[in-house]
Amino acid sequence: MIMPAGLRPPLVVALARPVDSIPGADALPGGTLYEPKSDGFLH
């Protein structure tokens, strides 16, 4: 199977970072959708 160029190693790690607020619904092309975190871990 041939992988697309953007998925071939080496891949850059994208680390999460805290923000004060989440982007609005029109902030990104196609809109945004958020789901509540429900894995049992609270911060």
FENQUIZI-V730044 format. One record per pair of residues at least 24 apart in sequence whose ideal C-beta (glycine too) atoms are under 10 Angstrom apart, sorted by the first residue. I is the first residue (numbers start at 1). J is the second residue. Records with the same first field share a line. If there is no record, write none. Layout:
I = J, J
This chain:
18 = 43
